[in-house]
């Protein structure tokens, strides 16, 4: 993989060892690319985990809950026990936690407690080096009602950095600052202001000049509609599909082993027609398209689905998604990855519309942000707007209001609990 000089410096620093790291950066700075490079360099004594099944599968790792055998609810000290896979935990030298913005304070505390217990060590995180990856301005942790109150009263808040384990371990914060997705400095300035909750009237005017007022099916003509809800995205996709001539073709995926249907990366069955707009949801090993490329179905053959994408016709074949778990590799002190389940399906998804949540991590040439339904969560406006490669490729259903830009100001507290990176590393 090709790294920019600032990304390479961060990878080299991460590999050099030393303190625990919090690797962050604004949308489009290459956090995923850097994380993959770090894991590639660290080799079989590192594991990657994430807070959700989808995030874990995308990262090529295991969920936090399954790795540490934790319940899917509020976690208390009584939930931490000696693990059957203690040998796996003892073989670990580095643990990478991806999508850290979604990890709550109770989970962070549980990771520390479990590693100490199962490695028979009183060092922070049992002596395992921790690398946290994510952008706090994007997806927040889910902490509502009584659970949210408990986290406030016990830890002072729901974010991972509210956990005493984080504060006591001594994390160094490394921030990627060079944006690779957008080339227009004015657009980057607008996005940064949205991210930080500091959108001025002048910057809002630049953004709201992109209002077209188109709605619904009309908006999905050339742009990908981003909407807050699954229901709205599904309605647009279904209506556009039904509006095409020709017979629909349905493709059911194949499951082997343990694979929760909730983790399916696309609809199952996947229903397509000639003329359907689709998104590629895997990178092509040959480089003809990447995850997020938009194409049009031309037809079907015994070899696969014919799609016009990036000015060429390609035949899309089924691919496999795997669920893995880590295990100790025999008598060695290394880790191995075991496949516990797989799902085989065409790597395609209907793409006239999608939720803001599913668009996270993607780069799109043409985006239509449907804010006829109120944005209701911290970071949603920022995630949606930052999917667009340029201002010219962005359209809004209406002018954004201050109430649409929801930013939890507590996220900026993390800097107070981290050491700064050495000069020349990150921002």
N, C-alpha and C positions, 0 to 999 in steps of 0.2 A: 504494500500500500504506500501511496505517496503522502508524505507529511510536509507541511510548511515548516519553515525554520522555528517559529514559535511553538508549534506542536511537537516537533522533534526535541526541543529543549525540555518540554514538560515530560515527555516519555523518558528521556535520559535521566532527569531528576527523580522520577518515580522509581526507576530501576535501581538507582544508586543506593536505595535503602534509607534508613533513618526514620524520621517521624511518620506518624499516621498522616494521611493526606485527605483533604476535601477538595476534589477537582470539580470546579464549576465553570460556568461561562454562559454567555447569552446565547439565544437561539442562533444556530448557524455557525458557531465557532469550532465545531468538530469534536465535541466531547465523545461521541460514539467512536469516531475514527481513532482518537487518542487512546481510549479505553481498550479497543481491540489490539492496538500496537503494544500496549503495556502487558496485556494478558499473553500475547504471543511471545514476548521477551521473557516473562516470568516462568512460563512452562508449567510442568505438572505438579508444582507445589502450591499453586494458586487456584482458588475457586472463585466463581462469580455467582452472586445471588441477587435476587430482586424481590420487591414486595408483592408482586402479582404474577400469576401464571403467564400472562401474555408478555410482560416485561422480561420475565426469566427466560422464556423461549426465545425472544428476540435477542437477548444477550448471550444465549447459548449456555445457560446455567440452570440453577435450581431456585425454587422459591425459598425465602427465608423461613417460612413456616415449615416446609418439608425438611429442609436441611437441619433445623434445630428442633424438629418435632414439637412445634408450638401450636396452641389452639387458635382458631380463627375468630378471636374475640379479644377483649381487654386482657392483657397478660400481667400476671402477678408473680411474685417470687415463688409461690407454691407450684407454679406451672413448670419450673425449671428442674429437670431431672438428669440423671446420668443417661447417656445415649447408648443405644445399641451400636451405633456407628462411631463410638469414641475413638477407634483407631483412625478413622478418617479425619476426625477433628485434630488428632495429635499429629497427623502428617501435614497439616496445613501450616504454611508459613505466611501467606498473604490472602486476605479475604477482600474481594472487591464487591461492594454493594452498589448496584446500579439503581437509577431512579430514586435516589435518596430523598428527594423532596416528598415522596409519598410514605416514607418510613416514619412512624410515630415514635414519640419518646419512650413509651413502654416497650416497644420492640427493640429500640437501641439499647435500653438497659438490660433487656433479656439476652441479647447477643453477648454482651460483656459478661453477664453472670454465667451463661451456659459455657462459654469458652474457658472461663476460670475454673469452673467445676470439672469439666470434662478433660482439661489439660493439666489438672492438679497444679494450678499456678495462681498466685495472687497478683501477678502483673496485670495491668489493664488489658482487657480482651485476651487474657491467658497467654500473653506474649506473641499473639498473632498480629501482624501488621495489617491495618485496616485502610483501604482506599475507598472513599465515598465519592460517587459520581452523580451529578445532577444539577439542575437549575431550580432554585427555590421559587423563582417567579413563575414557574409553570405549574405542574399538577401538585395540589396540596395534599396533606394527609387527611383521611376521613376521620373526623372526631366530633361527633354530635351528641346532644342530649346528655345523659348521665356519664357516658364515657368521656365526653369532652370536659365535663366538670371535674371528673376524677383526675384527668391529665393536668388540668389547670392547678388543682389543689395539691397534687402529689409532686409534679415536676415543674410547674410554672408555665406549662404550655404544651401543645401537641407536637411541635416539630422535633426532629431527631436531636437537635442541638440543645434542647431543654433537658435532656437526660444527663444526670451527673456523670455517667460513664463517658460521654463525649467531652464534657468540660474538664474532667480529670485526666484524660488520656494525653492531651497535648497534640492537637491536630494542627497541621500547617495548611493554610488555604492557598490553593493555586488556581488562578482565574485565567482562562483563555479569553482574550480580548479581541482578536482579529476575526471579524465576521467574514465568512467565505460565501454565504448564501446570497447576500445582497451586495451589489457593487456601488449603489447610489448612496453617498454620504448623507444626503438629506433624509432618505427613507430610513437609514440606520438611526439617525438622530431621533426621528419620530418614534421608531420602535423602542429605543432606549427609554424615551420619556413615558411611553405606555407601560413598559416593564416596571419602571420605578415609581409609577403613580404621580408623575410630575408633568403631565401633558398641559402645556401652555395654550393660550388661545391661538397664537400664531401657528404652533405645530398642529393643533386640532384642525385649523383651517386647511392646512396642506392635506391632511388625511381626509377630511370631509369633502374635499373637492372631487373625491373618487365616488361620491354618491351618484347612483344611476336610477335608483327607485324601482328597477326591475324586480319582479318577485316570482317565486315558484318555478314552474316549468320553463318559463321564458329565460330566467336567469341561468338555467343549467344548459343553455344552448352551446356556449363555447367555454364557459368557466366551470370549475368544480365548486359546487355550493357547499359551504361549511356552515353547519347549523349546530346548536347546542344539544339537540335531542336525537336519539335513535329513530323515533317515530317520524320526525320530519324528513330525515335523510332517506329512510326506507320508502316513504310515500312518494318522494320525487323519483327515486330510482325505479320503483314499480310502475309508476305512471309513464315514464319515458320508455321503459321496456315494452309495456303493453301497446304503446303507440307505434311501435315498429311493425312492419309487415313481416311475414314469414313465420314459420313454426319455431316455437321455443325448443331448446335442447337442454335437458337437465343432466347434471353430472353429480353423482354421489361420491363422496370421498371414502377412503378405505382406512379403517382404524385397526391397529394391532397393539396389543398390550394395554397399558394404562394411558388413556388420553381423554381428558374431560371434554365433552362437547362444547362447553363454555369457552374453551381455548381454541376452537376452530378459527383459523385466520380469515375465513371467508364464509359466505352462505353455504349451507349444505341442506338440500342439494343446491348446487350452483346453476342457476337458470340463465341462459344466454340466448341471444339471437344475432343473426348477421346485422350489423349496424350498431350493436351495443357499444357504449363507451365503457372501457374497462381500465383499471389500474393494475400495473404489474406489482405484485407484493413480494417479489424476491428479485435479487440482483441476478443478471444473466452472466454466467461464467465467461461467456464470450464478449461481454462488454457492449452488447447491442442495446440493452436497456438496463435500468436500475430500479430498485424499489421506489415506487412513486411515479414512474413513467406512465403517461396516459396514451392509450391506443384505441383502435376501433376494430371490433370483430368483423372479419371478412367472410368467414365460413368455417366449415368443419371437415375434417378428413380422418382417416384411420390413424394418421400420425399425430393428430392433436387439433388444437384450435388455431386457426390462421388469424393473425392480428397485424394490423398496420400500425407500426409504432416507430417514431424517430425516422420517418421517411423511408422505411423499408418494411417488407413483409416477413414476419417470422412465424414459425410454428411453435406454439407453446405446448409443452408436454407436462404431464403431472410431475410434481416434485414431492419430497417427503419433509415434513416437519417432525422433529424428534423431541421427546421429553427425556431429560437425563437426570441422573443422580450421581453424586460423587461417592467413591469408595476408595479404601486403602488398596494400593497395588501390591498384593501378595505380602512378602516380608520386607519390601522396600519401604522407604520413607516418602514415597511419592503418591500422588493421587491419580486415579483413573476415572474416566467418565463412562458410565454404563447407560445404555439406552433402555428405558423402561416402557416406552410406548412411542408409536408413530402414527402420523396422519398423512395420507397421500391424496393430493388433489391438485387441480390446475391452479397455478399461482396468480389468479385473477380475481378481481372484485369489481362489481358495478361501480361506476365512478362519476355519475352525474352529480351525486351528492354524497357527503359523508359527515360524520360528527367531528367536531373540533378535537375531541379526545383521540379518535382514530387517526387524525391527521398529524398528531404530534410526531416530530422527527422527519416529516416529509418536506420536500421542496417542490412547490407547484408553480408552473408558469402563469396560470390564470386562476384567480381565486375570486369567488363571490361570497362575501360574508353576509349571511342572513341574520340580521339582528331585529327582525320583526318579532322574534321571541327573545325576551330579555336574557342577556348573559347573566348567569346566576352564580358563578363561582370565581374565586380568586384565580387570576392568571389566564382565564379563558380568552379575553380579548387579545392579550399578548400572544398566546399560542396561535390563535387564528390568523392574526395579521402577519405574524412573522413566518407563516408558511409561504407567502408570496415572494417571488424572486425580485419583483420590482413594483414600484408604485403604479406603473403603466399596466401591470397585469392584475391589479386589485380593483374590485368594485364593491361598494357597500349598498345595502338595501335602504339605509337611511343614515342621517348624520349620527355619529357617536356622541353620547352625552357623558358627562362626568360620572354618572351612576353606572355606566357600562364598564368603566375601568375600575375593576375591583382588585386592590392590592393590599395584602395583609402586611402592614408595616413592620410586624415583628420579624419578618424574614431577614431584615437588615441587621438584626441583633447578632447573627451568626459571626460576623467579623470580630465582635468583642470577645468571642471565646476561641479564636484561632490565632496562631502565629502567622505573620506575613511570610510569603515565599521569598527566597533569596533574590537579590537584584538580577533581573534578566530572565527570570522564570515566570511565565505568565504575565498578567497585567500589573 
